[in-house]
């Protein structure tokens, strides 16, 4: 199973650098802007050798965090939730180490998925307004904290 996890981490690390993200402990990848901190997070399932990839945006104006936890961010989505059905299925299988896949195919599926639906979307979230626009375009698959929405209406 270690080889499979290594492939998952390799896919994220190689893709992260193309979008200006830096890794922290091989499971979190951050990119900072003046108004937002964007995060791609690798989550291990509690029930087996499956992984999930979460994307999140923190609004710096709403708190002093430098490395926010994904579950505390103001905007959040699971990367596969914004994909088309067939791509989501293949991406989910690639992240499930019990599903037999050749290593190069697993690597390619994960890199393609996190590039298009994780890092690329997050790279458009350089401001609060841009992040909320991404969230609106991806409804209902993106969760937006009420605190972020109430700030948007106040401005």
C-alpha positions as CSV (number, residue, x, y, z in Angstrom):
1,X,0.0,0.0,0.0
2,X,2.9,2.3,0.6
3,X,3.7,2.4,-3.2
4,X,0.1,3.4,-3.9
5,X,0.2,6.2,-1.4
6,X,3.6,7.3,-2.8
7,X,2.0,7.6,-6.2
8,X,-0.9,9.7,-4.8
9,X,1.5,12.1,-3.0
10,X,3.8,12.2,-6.1
11,X,0.8,13.2,-8.3
12,X,-0.1,16.0,-6.0
13,X,3.4,17.3,-5.5
14,X,4.2,17.4,-9.2
15,X,1.0,19.1,-10.1
16,X,1.2,21.6,-7.2
17,X,4.4,23.2,-8.3
18,X,2.9,24.0,-11.8
19,X,0.3,26.2,-10.1
20,X,2.5,27.9,-7.5
21,X,1.5,25.8,-4.5
22,X,4.0,24.6,-1.9
23,X,3.6,21.3,0.0
24,X,3.5,21.0,3.8
25,X,3.9,17.5,5.2
26,X,3.0,15.9,1.8
27,X,-0.7,16.2,2.5
28,X,-1.4,20.0,2.3
29,X,-0.5,22.3,-0.5
30,X,-0.8,26.1,0.0
31,X,-0.7,29.2,-2.1
32,X,-1.1,32.7,-0.5
33,X,-2.5,35.9,-1.9
34,X,-3.1,39.1,0.0
35,X,-6.9,38.3,0.4
36,X,-6.9,34.5,0.3
37,X,-5.0,31.4,1.2
38,X,-5.8,28.5,-1.0
39,X,-5.3,24.9,0.1
40,X,-5.4,21.4,-1.5
41,X,-5.6,18.7,1.1
42,X,-5.1,14.9,0.9
43,X,-7.3,13.1,3.3
44,X,-7.0,9.4,4.2
45,X,-10.2,7.4,4.7
46,X,-10.7,6.0,8.2
47,X,-12.3,2.9,6.7
48,X,-9.7,1.6,4.2
49,X,-6.9,2.5,1.8
50,X,-8.9,5.2,0.0
51,X,-8.0,8.9,-0.2
52,X,-10.0,12.1,-0.9
53,X,-8.7,15.4,-2.2
54,X,-10.3,18.5,-0.8
55,X,-9.9,22.1,-2.0
56,X,-10.4,25.1,0.2
57,X,-10.1,28.9,0.4
58,X,-9.5,31.0,3.6
59,X,-10.3,34.7,3.6
60,X,-7.4,36.4,5.3
61,X,-9.6,39.3,6.4
62,X,-11.7,36.9,8.5
63,X,-8.8,35.5,10.5
64,X,-5.0,35.5,11.0
65,X,-4.4,31.9,10.0
66,X,-1.3,31.3,7.9
67,X,-1.8,27.5,7.4
68,X,-5.6,27.0,7.9
69,X,-7.0,23.6,8.3
70,X,-9.3,22.5,5.4
71,X,-12.3,21.9,7.5
72,X,-12.1,25.5,8.9
73,X,-11.9,27.3,5.6
74,X,-14.5,29.7,4.3
75,X,-15.0,27.9,0.9
76,X,-14.6,24.1,0.5
77,X,-15.2,21.4,-2.0
78,X,-14.2,17.8,-2.6
79,X,-12.3,17.7,-5.9
80,X,-14.2,14.8,-7.4
81,X,-17.6,16.5,-6.7
82,X,-17.1,19.1,-9.4
83,X,-16.2,16.5,-12.1
84,X,-18.4,14.9,-14.7
85,X,-19.7,11.5,-13.6
86,X,-17.3,9.3,-15.6
87,X,-14.2,11.4,-14.7
88,X,-15.3,11.4,-11.1
89,X,-15.6,7.6,-11.1
90,X,-12.1,7.2,-12.6
91,X,-10.6,9.7,-10.2
92,X,-12.2,8.0,-7.2
93,X,-10.9,4.6,-8.4
94,X,-7.4,6.1,-8.8
95,X,-7.5,7.3,-5.2
96,X,-8.7,3.9,-3.9
97,X,-5.6,1.8,-3.5
98,X,-7.7,-1.4,-3.4
99,X,-8.8,-0.8,-7.0
100,X,-6.2,-2.4,-9.3
101,X,-4.6,0.1,-11.6
102,X,-1.2,0.3,-13.2
103,X,0.9,2.9,-11.3
104,X,1.4,5.1,-14.4
105,X,-2.4,5.2,-15.1
106,X,-3.1,6.0,-11.4
107,X,-0.6,8.8,-11.5
108,X,-2.0,10.2,-14.7
109,X,-5.7,10.1,-13.5
110,X,-4.8,11.8,-10.2
111,X,-2.7,14.5,-11.8
112,X,-5.3,15.3,-14.5
113,X,-8.1,15.5,-11.8
114,X,-6.2,17.7,-9.3
115,X,-4.9,19.9,-12.1
116,X,-8.3,20.7,-13.6
117,X,-10.6,20.6,-10.6
118,X,-8.3,21.4,-7.7
119,X,-5.2,23.5,-8.4
120,X,-6.6,25.3,-11.5
121,X,-9.8,26.3,-9.8
122,X,-7.9,27.4,-6.7
123,X,-5.5,29.5,-8.8
124,X,-8.5,31.6,-9.8
125,X,-9.2,32.4,-6.2
126,X,-6.7,35.2,-5.8
127,X,-9.3,37.5,-4.2
128,X,-12.4,37.1,-2.1
129,X,-14.6,38.2,-5.0
130,X,-12.9,35.7,-7.4
131,X,-13.2,32.9,-4.9
132,X,-16.9,33.6,-4.4
133,X,-17.3,33.7,-8.2
134,X,-15.7,30.2,-8.5
135,X,-18.0,28.9,-5.7
136,X,-21.1,30.3,-7.5
137,X,-20.0,28.7,-10.8
138,X,-19.6,25.3,-9.1
139,X,-22.8,25.3,-7.0
140,X,-24.1,23.1,-5.4
141,X,-20.9,21.2,-5.0
142,X,-19.0,24.0,-3.2
143,X,-19.7,24.9,0.4
144,X,-19.5,28.5,1.4
145,X,-19.4,29.5,5.0
146,X,-22.2,31.9,6.0
147,X,-19.6,34.2,7.5
148,X,-18.0,34.6,4.0
149,X,-21.4,35.3,2.4
150,X,-22.5,37.8,5.0
151,X,-19.2,39.7,4.5
152,X,-19.9,39.7,0.7
153,X,-23.4,41.2,1.2
154,X,-22.0,43.9,3.6
155,X,-19.5,45.1,1.0
